[in-house]
Amino acid sequence: MAKKKAECYFCKNKKEPDYKDYEELRNFLSEGGKIKKRTLTGVCAKHQRKLSVQIKRARQLALLPYLIR
């Protein structure tokens, strides 16, 4: 039996990742502050690329940490 593929969070909610919504972006960071892989989050390739850009932008504006100790 094939495992059902998880639907992309951003496609399902009809929204785009945005650096201003940093609390939502935190869900896509690991315990150490790294960006989680697509296979773990279920985000599609298009939104994963946009997500990584927005997380990096939020880090640069000090809304998200680069590293969590």
Buried (B, 14 or more C-beta within 10 A) or exposed (E): EEEEEEEBBBEEEEEEBBBEBBEBBBEBBEEEBEBBEBEEBBBBEEBBEBBBEBBBBBBEEEBBEEEEE
